[in-house]
Amino acid sequence: MSSTLEQIDRAHLQRGLREQFADHPLVGDVRGLALIAGVELVADRETAVPFDPKLHVGRRLSARLAEDGLLCRPLGDILAFSPALVISEAEVDELLDRVGRGLDGIADELVAEGVWKPR
């Protein structure tokens, strides 16, 4: 009998983050391995210009995700994800949906505040 970890596709989180958010205007980079991932938030993805640290974009997005039931760790403007090793592919898909909603929500918030404009 194989373990749960062997039954899930370990690359599903990495692949999903890269595919779904490769073109998101807030995402500068996705990095990691298997179920450990980091999503870097940038003000300008073409030049990799970071956000003004006073805006606390990573912390704000992390709080928004927590309100939606997803815990992550903001490391400045890099969000670190490390779900349980027994996470299913369906749960990874839900994680990706929540990240997408959070990114879109914080983008709208930053635009409304007049501190960021997507390119």
C-alpha positions in Angstrom: 0.0 0.0 0.0 1.4 3.4 -0.9 1.3 6.4 1.4 -0.9 9.5 0.9 2.1 11.5 0.0 2.9 9.1 -2.8 -0.6 9.2 -4.1 -0.7 13.0 -4.6 1.2 14.8 -7.3 3.9 16.6 -5.2 4.4 19.2 -8.0 0.7 20.1 -8.2 1.1 23.2 -5.9 4.1 24.5 -7.7 2.6 23.9 -11.2 -0.7 25.5 -10.2 0.9 28.6 -8.7 3.1 29.1 -11.7 0.4 28.5 -14.3 -2.4 30.4 -12.6 -0.4 33.4 -11.5 2.3 33.7 -14.1 0.6 36.7 -15.6 -0.9 38.3 -12.5 0.3 41.9 -12.3 1.2 41.5 -8.6 3.3 38.3 -8.8 6.9 38.8 -9.6 8.1 35.2 -8.9 6.9 31.9 -7.7 9.5 29.6 -6.2 9.8 26.5 -4.1 9.8 22.8 -4.2 6.9 20.4 -3.8 4.7 21.6 -1.0 6.9 24.5 0.1 6.3 27.6 -2.0 7.0 31.3 -2.0 5.0 33.9 -4.0 6.8 37.2 -4.4 4.7 40.4 -4.7 6.0 43.3 -6.8 4.8 46.7 -7.8 6.1 46.2 -11.3 6.6 42.7 -12.6 8.5 43.7 -15.7 11.2 45.5 -13.7 10.8 43.6 -10.4 10.4 46.9 -8.5 9.2 46.0 -5.0 6.4 47.7 -3.2 7.1 50.5 -0.7 7.6 48.5 2.5 5.3 51.0 4.3 2.4 49.6 2.3 2.7 46.1 4.0 1.3 44.4 0.9 2.4 40.9 2.0 1.0 41.3 5.4 -2.3 42.7 4.1 -2.7 39.9 1.6 -1.9 37.3 4.3 -4.6 38.8 6.5 -7.1 38.8 3.5 -6.2 35.1 2.9 -6.7 34.3 6.6 -10.2 35.8 6.5 -10.8 33.4 3.6 -9.6 30.4 5.7 -6.0 30.1 4.2 -3.0 30.6 6.4 0.3 31.6 5.0 3.3 33.4 6.3 4.2 36.9 5.0 8.0 37.4 4.8 7.9 41.0 3.7 6.3 40.9 0.3 6.9 37.2 -0.1 4.1 34.8 1.0 5.3 31.5 2.2 3.0 28.4 1.8 3.6 25.1 3.4 0.5 23.0 3.6 0.2 19.7 5.4 1.8 16.8 3.7 -1.5 15.0 3.6 -3.2 17.7 1.5 -5.2 16.4 -1.5 -5.0 17.7 -5.0 -8.6 19.1 -4.6 -7.5 21.0 -1.5 -4.5 22.4 -3.4 -7.0 23.5 -6.1 -9.0 25.3 -3.4 -5.8 26.9 -2.0 -5.1 28.2 -5.5 -8.6 29.6 -5.8 -8.2 31.4 -2.5 -4.9 32.8 -3.5 -6.4 34.1 -6.7 -9.3 35.8 -4.9 -6.8 37.3 -2.4 -4.5 38.6 -5.1 -7.4 40.1 -7.1 -8.9 41.6 -3.9 -5.6 43.2 -2.8 -5.0 44.5 -6.3 -8.4 46.2 -6.3 -7.7 47.6 -2.8 -4.3 49.1 -3.9 -5.8 50.7 -7.0 -8.7 52.1 -4.9 -6.1 53.7 -2.5 -4.3 55.2 -5.4 -1.0 53.6 -4.5 -0.7 51.1 -7.4 -1.7 50.8 -11.0 -1.4 47.6 -12.9 0.6 47.6 -16.1 
